[in-house]
């Protein structure tokens, strides 16, 4: 392989191939590259990124410390120059127009030689950028929510890619420290983002004035966007606690930068930079494409190139300006306060809004499938704050209403949140109560249709197989007090669910004991009455009374 160069310090019988494709990073990096531009990719990255760079006409050099990975990369990408070895031993002169290190700096050192400190690695990356060139660097946040909630014993010993001393790297522990290190190395910071949910696969980037700004009009959006991002990333994974709660609290305190999965920094070396690019404050990268979020709503930067229709659903990314409160958060607060009157007002207002958008008893568009977490209430009334799907054909308004309220009931029950009806047996019963508040009745067919619709949405969102769909449907139908969250089941939530199950079991045992005592008391009273009756019948007076009773019956007959 003529495109493979062994720089020294390469690691044998070792592999770091763990990078996952990411549309958001690929879009951002390819915007900085172009025909004839030299690009250095430092560390393991997904093949899709390398292919996008070479397809765009860039001259790519790829540095990998694993010899096995380097040989595979050289065979897969014959147009790419592959360097196998440690970062400190590679000859990176005279520099590159673009240096990409979105895997971080932890896997640039090699075990076959001296270990460069974090400051040395950052300085080396900065020196590899020629004047006018750019550096795109992702740095892992060791205080991030993805580390805080991790529950995966032995993960670092399962494969090579997961086993490296990330905590041992004496690197920047905050975004400001990271930008200060790069500035000290002679670079100019163009953009610095807090990346969520994880640094190796970010789907939300928050930077600029929006980061930490409690007065920003985008803050209600961010609650919904980040909740969706963490739901997708941690669905079915064991965690200590639901990361959505931690990130939600951080957002309310303006401390999302502290719990971010990592920090993405775009810096440039002084020189002829050409056309300066505009960096947006909030970038969202999902399966539906790459978007930016600002006060004007959602704007598409890279459209989704796959099929837009799936299982009768249509991809429809929607976000609108908002100044009010989230409907789901308000309902949670009212349930906790047992304020049934205001709860009925909110539910009735939502039902009236949904009915007002329907035609001939059916509703379409994102409003038909929007969760209550994506509904914002302003002075003008409810509106879709954030939506991702719309039905191809309109669905009955009653089914849309029941599904939204039933899903809220599921979250209310599985999260163990307080509400005014603690004796309800299931989420379906609670959904029926909430729907009744809106002046509508619910049948068993309506509930099953609502559950089937939710299964279809989840299958399209998370790519569920037919077997997973059946299991998911059964799990949704079985939600009752004591059921753990069905998407992100953390250890804390499981312990809470176990406590609720034990409480329910102890309550049932106490009721059984009370019932047995009542039955025993009644048996005792009946036995005493039977004894008294026999006693009186054995007397002359008693026999006379019984004879008179029989005579009366005969005469009457």
C-alpha positions in Angstrom: 0.0 0.0 0.0 1.8 3.1 -1.3 -0.5 5.5 0.6 0.5 4.1 4.0 3.4 5.8 5.9 4.6 4.4 9.2 5.6 7.5 11.3 6.8 5.6 14.3 5.2 4.7 17.6 2.4 2.8 15.9 0.5 0.3 18.1 0.3 -3.3 17.1 -2.6 -5.7 17.8 -4.7 -2.7 18.7 -7.8 -1.0 17.3 -9.6 2.3 17.9 -12.4 1.8 15.4 -15.3 3.1 17.4 -16.2 6.3 15.6 -19.9 6.7 14.7 -21.2 8.6 11.7 -22.5 12.1 12.5 -24.3 14.3 10.0 -23.8 17.5 12.1 -20.0 17.2 12.3 -19.7 16.1 8.7 -21.7 19.1 7.5 -19.6 21.5 9.6 -16.3 20.1 8.6 -17.0 19.8 4.9 -18.0 23.5 4.9 -14.5 24.4 5.9 -12.8 22.1 3.3 -13.0 22.3 -0.4 -11.2 21.4 -3.7 -7.5 21.5 -3.4 -7.4 22.2 0.4 -5.1 20.0 2.5 -6.8 18.4 5.4 -5.3 16.5 8.4 -7.6 14.2 10.2 -6.1 13.3 13.6 -7.3 10.2 15.4 -10.1 7.8 14.6 -13.0 9.2 12.7 -15.9 7.6 10.8 -15.3 6.6 7.2 -18.3 8.7 6.1 -16.4 11.8 7.0 -13.3 10.8 5.1 -15.4 9.9 2.1 -17.2 13.3 2.2 -13.8 15.2 2.3 -12.3 13.3 -0.6 -15.5 13.6 -2.6 -15.3 17.3 -2.1 -11.8 17.4 -3.7 -9.7 17.8 -0.5 -6.3 16.3 -0.1 -6.7 14.2 3.0 -4.0 13.0 5.4 -5.2 10.6 8.1 -3.2 10.0 11.3 -3.9 6.8 13.3 -2.0 5.3 16.1 -3.2 1.8 15.4 -1.3 0.0 12.6 -4.3 -2.3 12.0 -6.6 0.6 11.6 -4.1 2.4 9.4 -3.8 -0.6 7.1 -7.6 -0.9 6.8 -8.0 2.8 6.2 -5.3 2.7 3.5 -7.1 -0.1 1.7 -10.6 1.5 2.0 -9.4 5.0 1.0 -6.7 4.7 -1.7 -6.8 8.5 -2.3 -6.0 9.3 1.3 -2.4 9.5 2.8 -2.5 7.4 6.0 0.1 8.0 8.7 0.4 5.2 11.2 2.0 6.2 14.5 2.0 8.6 17.5 1.1 12.2 17.0 4.3 13.4 18.4 6.4 11.5 15.9 4.5 12.4 12.7 6.0 15.0 10.4 3.1 17.5 9.9 5.1 20.3 8.2 4.5 22.6 6.4 1.0 22.6 7.8 -2.6 22.0 6.6 -5.5 24.2 5.6 -7.8 22.3 7.9 -7.0 20.1 10.9 -9.8 17.9 12.2 -9.7 16.3 15.7 -13.3 15.7 16.6 -12.3 12.5 18.4 -10.4 14.6 20.9 -6.8 14.4 22.0 -7.0 11.2 24.2 -6.2 8.8 21.4 -3.4 10.8 19.7 -0.7 9.5 22.1 0.7 6.0 21.6 1.7 3.5 24.2 4.9 2.8 22.1 6.8 5.9 23.3 6.7 9.0 25.4 3.3 10.4 26.3 2.8 14.1 25.3 0.8 16.1 27.9 -2.5 17.6 26.9 -1.0 21.1 26.5 1.6 19.6 24.1 -1.1 17.8 22.0 -3.1 21.0 21.8 -0.1 23.1 20.8 0.9 20.5 18.2 -2.6 20.6 16.6 -2.4 24.4 16.6 1.1 24.3 14.9 -0.2 21.9 12.3 -2.6 24.7 11.0 -1.0 26.8 8.3 -1.7 30.6 8.3 -5.3 31.2 7.3 -6.2 27.6 8.1 -8.7 26.2 10.6 -8.8 23.7 13.4 -12.0 21.8 14.4 -11.5 20.2 17.8 -13.9 18.3 20.1 -12.8 17.9 23.7 -14.5 15.5 26.1 -16.0 17.0 29.3 -15.2 14.7 32.2 -18.0 16.4 34.2 -20.5 15.9 31.5 -23.9 14.2 32.0 -22.9 11.2 29.9 -20.1 10.4 32.4 -22.2 11.3 35.5 -24.9 8.8 34.7 -22.8 6.1 33.2 -23.6 2.6 34.5 -21.6 0.1 32.4 -19.2 -2.0 34.6 -16.2 -3.4 32.7 -16.8 -1.3 29.6 -13.2 -0.3 29.4 -12.0 -3.9 29.2 -14.3 -5.1 26.5 -12.4 -3.8 23.4 -9.4 -1.7 22.6 -11.4 1.3 21.5 -12.9 1.7 25.0 -9.7 1.2 26.9 -7.7 4.4 27.2 -6.9 6.5 30.2 -9.1 9.5 29.4 -9.2 10.6 33.0 -5.4 10.5 33.2 -5.1 13.2 30.5 -4.3 16.5 32.3 -6.3 18.5 29.8 -8.7 21.5 30.0 -11.6 20.9 32.3 -13.8 23.8 31.1 -14.6 25.4 27.8 -12.9 28.6 28.8 -9.7 26.7 29.7 -9.8 25.0 26.3 -10.2 28.2 24.3 -7.5 29.8 26.5 -5.1 27.0 25.6 -5.7 27.4 21.9 -5.5 31.2 22.1 -2.2 30.8 23.9 -1.0 28.6 21.0 -1.6 31.5 18.5 -5.1 30.6 17.2 -8.1 32.9 17.0 -11.4 31.4 18.2 -14.2 31.6 15.7 -16.8 29.5 17.5 -17.0 27.5 20.7 -20.0 25.2 21.3 -21.3 23.0 24.1 -22.0 19.7 22.5 -24.8 17.3 23.5 -25.4 14.6 24.3 -22.0 12.9 23.8 -18.8 14.2 22.2 -18.4 11.3 19.8 -22.0 11.7 18.4 -23.3 15.2 19.1 -26.7 16.2 17.8 -27.1 19.6 19.4 -24.5 22.4 19.5 -25.2 25.5 21.7 -22.9 28.5 21.6 -22.7 32.2 21.2 -25.0 34.4 23.3 -27.5 31.6 23.7 -25.2 29.5 25.9 -26.0 30.2 29.5 -28.5 33.0 28.7 -31.6 32.5 30.9 -33.4 35.3 29.1 -32.9 33.8 25.7 -36.2 33.1 23.8 -34.6 29.8 22.7 -34.5 28.4 26.2 -37.9 26.7 26.1 -36.9 25.1 22.8 -33.7 23.8 24.2 -35.6 21.8 26.9 -37.5 19.9 24.3 -34.6 19.6 21.9 -32.1 18.3 24.5 -34.7 16.0 26.0 -35.2 14.4 22.6 -31.5 14.2 22.0 -30.8 12.4 25.3 -33.8 10.1 24.8 -32.5 9.0 21.4 -28.9 8.6 22.7 -29.6 6.7 25.9 -32.7 4.7 24.9 -32.3 1.2 26.3 -28.8 1.9 27.8 -28.2 1.3 31.5 -27.6 4.5 33.4 -27.4 5.6 37.0 -30.1 8.2 36.6 -32.1 9.7 33.8 -29.8 12.3 32.2 -32.7 14.4 31.0 -33.5 15.5 34.5 -29.9 16.5 35.1 -29.7 18.5 31.9 -33.1 20.0 32.5 -32.0 21.3 35.9 -28.8 22.7 34.3 -30.8 24.5 31.6 -33.0 26.2 34.3 -29.8 27.3 36.0 -28.0 28.4 32.8 -25.3 25.8 33.5 -25.7 23.6 30.5 -22.1 24.3 29.5 -21.0 22.5 32.7 -22.8 19.3 32.0 -22.3 19.2 28.2 -20.9 16.1 26.7 -18.0 18.0 25.3 -16.9 21.3 23.7 -16.5 21.9 20.0 -14.1 24.6 19.1 -13.5 26.1 15.6 -10.3 28.2 15.5 -8.1 29.6 12.8 -4.5 30.6 12.5 -3.9 34.3 11.7 -3.5 34.9 8.0 -5.5 35.3 4.9 -8.7 33.6 6.0 -10.7 34.6 2.9 -14.5 34.7 3.4 -15.4 34.6 7.1 -18.2 32.2 7.8 -21.2 33.0 10.0 -21.5 30.6 12.9 -25.0 30.1 14.3 -25.7 29.9 18.0 -27.7 26.6 17.9 -27.2 23.8 15.5 -29.2 20.6 15.4 -28.2 17.5 13.6 -30.7 14.6 13.4 -31.6 11.9 11.0 -33.9 14.5 9.3 -31.0 16.8 8.3 -29.0 19.6 9.8 -30.8 22.7 11.1 -30.1 25.9 12.9 -32.3 27.4 15.5 -32.8 31.1 16.2 -35.5 33.6 17.1 -37.0 33.2 13.6 -37.5 29.4 14.0 -35.9 26.4 12.5 -33.9 26.8 9.3 -32.5 23.9 7.3 -28.8 23.9 6.5 -28.6 20.4 5.1 -31.8 18.8 4.0 -32.6 15.1 4.7 -31.7 13.1 1.6 -33.5 9.9 2.5 -37.2 8.9 2.2 -39.5 11.5 3.8 -42.4 9.1 4.3 -42.3 6.1 6.7 -45.2 3.9 8.0 -47.8 6.5 7.1 -45.8 9.3 8.8 -44.1 12.3 7.2 -40.9 13.9 8.4 -41.7 17.4 9.4 -39.2 19.4 11.5 -41.0 22.3 13.0 -40.0 25.0 15.5 -41.6 28.4 15.9 -40.9 31.5 18.0 -42.2 31.2 21.5 -43.0 33.4 24.5 -44.9 31.5 27.1 -44.7 28.2 29.0 -44.5 24.5 28.0 -47.8 22.8 28.4 -46.3 19.6 29.8 -44.3 21.4 32.5 -47.4 23.3 33.5 -49.5 20.1 33.8 -46.8 18.5 35.8 -46.8 21.4 38.3 -50.6 21.4 38.5 -50.7 17.7 39.1 -48.2 18.0 41.9 -50.2 20.8 43.5 -53.5 18.8 43.0 -55.0 21.9 41.4 -57.8 20.1 39.5 -59.6 23.2 38.5 -56.7 24.8 36.7 -55.7 21.4 35.3 -59.1 21.1 33.8 -58.8 24.5 32.3 -55.4 23.7 30.6 -56.7 20.4 29.2 -59.9 22.0 28.0 -57.9 24.7 26.3 -55.7 22.2 24.6 -58.7 20.1 23.4 -60.4 23.3 22.0 -57.2 24.2 20.2 -56.8 20.8 18.7 -60.5 20.6 17.7 -60.2 24.1 16.1 -57.4 22.7 13.8 -59.5 19.7 12.7 -61.7 19.3 9.7 -64.6 16.8 9.5 -63.4 15.3 12.8 -59.8 14.8 11.7 -56.6 16.7 12.2 -53.3 16.7 10.2 -49.9 18.4 10.3 -47.4 18.4 13.2 -50.2 19.3 15.6 -51.7 15.9 15.2 -48.6 14.1 16.5 -47.0 16.7 18.7 -46.3 15.7 22.3 -47.4 17.9 25.1 -43.7 18.6 25.7 -43.6 20.2 22.2 -46.7 22.3 22.8 -46.2 25.9 24.0 -48.9 28.1 25.4 -48.7 31.9 24.7 -51.2 34.7 25.3 -52.8 33.7 22.0 -53.2 30.1 23.1 -51.4 26.8 22.4 -49.2 26.2 19.4 -46.7 23.6 18.2 -43.4 24.6 19.7 -41.4 21.6 18.4 -42.5 18.7 16.2 -40.8 16.0 14.2 -43.6 14.0 12.5 -46.9 14.6 10.7 -49.4 12.1 9.5 -49.6 11.5 5.7 -53.4 11.2 6.1 -55.4 13.1 8.7 -56.2 11.1 11.9 -59.3 11.4 14.0 -59.2 14.3 16.4 -60.2 12.1 19.4 -57.4 9.7 18.7 -54.9 12.6 18.5 -56.2 13.9 21.8 -56.2 10.6 23.6 -52.7 9.8 22.4 -51.3 13.1 23.7 -53.0 12.8 27.1 -52.2 9.1 27.4 -48.5 9.7 26.7 -48.5 12.5 29.3 -50.2 10.0 31.7 -47.4 7.4 30.9 -44.7 10.0 31.8 -46.6 11.0 34.9 -46.9 7.4 36.1 -43.5 6.0 35.1 -41.6 9.1 36.6 -43.4 8.6 39.9 -44.7 12.2 39.8 -47.5 13.1 42.3 -51.0 13.7 40.9 -54.5 14.0 42.4 -55.6 10.4 41.5 -53.1 8.1 43.3 -55.6 5.2 43.4 -55.8 4.9 39.6 -54.7 1.5 38.4 -53.0 2.3 35.2 -51.9 5.0 32.7 -55.0 4.2 30.7 -57.3 5.0 33.6 -55.4 8.3 34.2 -55.7 9.1 30.5 -59.5 8.5 30.6 -59.8 10.9 33.6 -57.8 13.6 31.7 -59.8 13.1 28.5 -63.0 13.3 30.6 -61.8 16.7 31.8 -61.8 17.9 28.2 -65.5 16.8 27.9 -64.8 13.7 25.8 -65.3 10.0 26.6 -62.8 7.3 25.9 -63.4 3.7 24.8 -61.1 0.7 24.8 -60.8 1.0 21.1 -59.7 4.6 21.3 -57.0 3.8 23.8 -55.7 0.9 21.7 -55.7 3.1 18.6 -53.8 5.7 20.5 -51.2 3.2 21.7 -50.8 1.8 18.2 -50.2 5.3 16.9 -47.5 5.9 19.6 -45.8 2.6 18.6 -45.8 3.8 15.0 -44.2 7.1 15.9 -41.5 5.4 18.1 -40.8 2.9 15.5 -40.2 5.6 12.9 -38.1 7.7 15.4 -35.9 4.9 16.7 -36.0 2.3 14.0 -37.7 -0.5 15.9 -38.0 -3.9 14.3 -41.3 -5.8 14.1 -40.4 -7.8 17.2 -39.4 -4.6 19.1 -42.7 -3.0 18.1 -44.7 -5.9 19.6 -42.7 -5.8 22.8 -43.0 -2.0 23.0 -46.8 -2.1 22.5 -47.2 -4.7 25.3 -45.0 -2.6 27.6 -47.1 0.5 26.9 -50.4 -1.2 27.5 -49.0 -2.5 30.8 -48.0 0.8 32.3 -49.3 1.1 35.9 -48.0 2.4 39.3 -44.6 0.8 39.8 -43.6 0.7 36.1 -40.2 2.0 35.4 -39.6 4.5 32.5 -39.8 2.7 29.2 -37.2 4.7 27.3 -34.3 5.6 29.6 -34.5 3.4 32.6 -31.8 4.6 35.0 -30.8 2.8 38.2 -32.4 5.6 40.3 -35.7 5.4 38.4 -35.6 1.6 38.7 -35.1 1.9 42.4 -37.9 4.4 42.6 -40.2 2.0 40.6 -39.2 -0.9 42.9 -40.1 1.2 45.9 -43.5 2.0 44.4 -44.1 -1.7 43.6 -43.2 -2.5 47.2 -45.5 0.2 48.5 -48.3 -1.1 46.3 -47.7 -4.7 47.5 -47.6 -3.6 51.2 -50.8 -1.6 50.6 -52.5 -4.7 49.1 -51.3 -6.9 51.9 -52.7 -4.4 54.5 -56.0 -4.4 52.6 -56.0 -8.2 52.6 -55.3 -8.3 56.3 -58.1 -5.8 57.0 -60.5 -7.7 54.9 -59.7 -10.9 56.7 -60.3 -9.2 60.0 -63.6 -7.9 58.9 -64.6 -11.4 57.6 -63.5 -13.0 60.9 -65.5 -10.4 62.9 -68.6 -11.0 60.8 -68.2 -14.8 61.1 -68.0 -14.3 64.9 -71.2 -12.2 65.0 -73.0 -14.7 62.7 -72.0 -17.6 64.9 -73.2 -15.8 68.0 -76.6 -15.0 66.4 -76.9 -18.6 65.3 -76.3 -19.8 68.8 -78.9 -17.4 70.2 -81.4 -18.6 67.6 -80.9 -22.2 68.5 -81.1 -21.4 72.2 -84.5 -19.7 71.8 -85.8 -22.5 69.5 -85.0 -25.0 72.2 -87.4 -23.3 74.7 -91.2 -23.8 75.0 -91.8 -20.2 74.0 -89.5 -20.6 71.0 -91.3 -23.8 69.9 -94.6 -22.0 70.2 -93.5 -19.1 68.1 -92.2 -21.5 65.4 -95.5 -23.4 65.4 -97.4 -20.2 65.1 -95.2 -19.1 62.2 -95.8 -22.4 60.4 -99.6 -22.1 60.9 -99.6 -18.5 59.6 -97.8 -19.7 56.4 -100.3 -22.5 55.9 -103.3 -20.2 56.4 -101.8 -17.7 54.0 -101.2 -20.3 51.4 
